[in-house]
Amino acid sequence: MNDSISLIIMLSKTLGYSISVSLLMAIFFRLTINKFQTIRSIFLGLTRVSMIFVYVCVPLLILSLSAFLLAAIALISGVQISDPIANTVVFAVSYSMSFGIIVVVCYLIAFVVPMKVTGQFHTMQYEKYGPLSKWGDETRAYKRNIAWEGNVIEQLGTILKDIKGYNHKLRILAPAANNGHEELSLAKTLSNLLHRKIRMRTSDIATMSHAGFYQDAQVTFTYEQRDAYDLPKYLDERQDAIYDPKGILWFTMGQEKKLLKALRLYYDLLEDDGVIIIDAGETRKLLHAYNVLRLNFFMSLTYYAEISTYERLRKCFSTGSQASLLFTIELVPNLSGPYGMAILRKIPAAQEITA
Ligand SMILES: C[S@@+](CC[C@H](N)C(=O)[O-])C[C@H]1O[C@@H](n2cnc3c(N)ncnc32)[C@H](O)[C@@H]1O
């Protein structure tokens, strides 16, 4: 009994110290991450390491909780467990559970809170050294492995080919393009397929190495570091298409207010016959979780690490909803599994509706 009490006191002290240190770290990072690049990089590196710890601790927590439950069942049903075994189990369970809880709590306080408070949770992670800094390369590598572009290009071509007619230069905007390499390749392939000139503008809020300026007789490609919500200040003409897989619409997390703000932004950037192209890969929740784990451990992807933009948005497009007054949404025919895509078409008459 005394042993248990001193164990609990010791663990509470450890938790208390860890929370205090994490809080100090959170305050320090909150005040400095936007001011000093070196501190920002250290913060991201530490976030990555602690996220790996969290992933190790989650199975540990599940195991120790199961052992805890089994011990409780044994106690209730009066099963006698020999003292040395019971002591060892109690010790192992208490230590691993407490360790797991401490790591998860400290990770949340020291790293997640500063990113959330500064409103950068979904963007900082993609920066150099961040836990998802390899997201762009790994996702593109996965898509190359499944010959994604070759499988979807005909359907994308069908959607875009009639916009404004053959002689018009097709203007495509990718406002959350990550490193932009996929968009550059798409612009070249689409222009060959449609025999049309393409002006592809890409941008992303995060700093990262990215595709550079490219120009040939058919394609002009640019990349800029920008917040998508600032684009209206910089764009001097409306766009024919917005290519936004796992981008600005995805980050609205299917929350109606945020989604309407993003849709309104796109609505105003698009021509009246403009379209938004998004991903609609089949949802496979366990595989997504497994692949986030692989990303954190610097491993290649076996499927997408997150659910699709279409899956996130579709519930907001019920009949009569605000979103459905701005755009229609439909799946692109003949594409399924990891190749699924969806398209949102602007409803010009909705111009007077404000989000
Ligand atoms: C999951 S990645 C998707 C990248 C790309 N669309 C693709 O499918 O490969 C999301 C990207 O959105 C960027 N992002 C998030 N919020 C943004 C914003 N407000 N403006 C511009 N980019 C943003 C992030 O930095 C990140 O590179």
The ligand as a MOL file (V3000), in Angstrom:
LIG
                    3D

  0  0  0     0  0            999 V3000
M  V30 BEGIN CTAB
M  V30 COUNTS 27 29 0 0 0
M  V30 BEGIN ATOM
M  V30 1 C -1.6670 18.5960 -47.6100 0
M  V30 2 S -0.7070 19.7570 -48.5210 0 CHG=1
M  V30 3 C -1.4160 19.6140 -50.1370 0
M  V30 4 C -0.5620 20.1440 -51.2290 0
M  V30 5 C -1.0450 19.9380 -52.6760 0
M  V30 6 N -2.2970 20.5820 -52.9370 0
M  V30 7 C -1.1110 18.4760 -53.0330 0
M  V30 8 O -2.1530 17.8830 -53.2100 0
M  V30 9 O -0.0510 17.8640 -53.1290 0 CHG=-1
M  V30 10 C -1.4260 21.2180 -47.9430 0
M  V30 11 C -0.6440 22.4560 -48.2910 0
M  V30 12 O -1.4890 23.5920 -48.0430 0
M  V30 13 C -0.6560 24.6350 -47.5870 0
M  V30 14 N -1.5260 25.6650 -46.9650 0
M  V30 15 C -2.2530 25.5580 -45.8440 0
M  V30 16 N -2.9130 26.7120 -45.5960 0
M  V30 17 C -2.5780 27.5730 -46.5990 0
M  V30 18 C -2.9360 28.9160 -46.9080 0
M  V30 19 N -3.7630 29.6290 -46.1340 0
M  V30 20 N -2.4390 29.4470 -48.0280 0
M  V30 21 C -1.5990 28.7400 -48.8400 0
M  V30 22 N -1.2170 27.4850 -48.5870 0
M  V30 23 C -1.7020 26.8910 -47.4820 0
M  V30 24 C 0.3120 23.9370 -46.6610 0
M  V30 25 O 1.4810 24.6810 -46.4430 0
M  V30 26 C 0.5840 22.6360 -47.4350 0
M  V30 27 O 1.7080 22.7170 -48.2700 0
M  V30 END ATOM
M  V30 BEGIN BOND
M  V30 1 1 1 2
M  V30 2 1 2 3
M  V30 3 1 2 10
M  V30 4 1 3 4
M  V30 5 1 4 5
M  V30 6 1 5 6
M  V30 7 1 5 7
M  V30 8 2 7 8
M  V30 9 1 7 9
M  V30 10 1 10 11
M  V30 11 1 11 12
M  V30 12 1 11 26
M  V30 13 1 12 13
M  V30 14 1 13 14
M  V30 15 1 13 24
M  V30 16 1 14 15
M  V30 17 1 14 23
M  V30 18 2 15 16
M  V30 19 1 16 17
M  V30 20 1 17 18
M  V30 21 2 17 23
M  V30 22 1 18 19
M  V30 23 2 18 20
M  V30 24 1 20 21
M  V30 25 2 21 22
M  V30 26 1 22 23
M  V30 27 1 24 25
M  V30 28 1 24 26
M  V30 29 1 26 27
M  V30 END BOND
M  V30 END CTAB
M  END
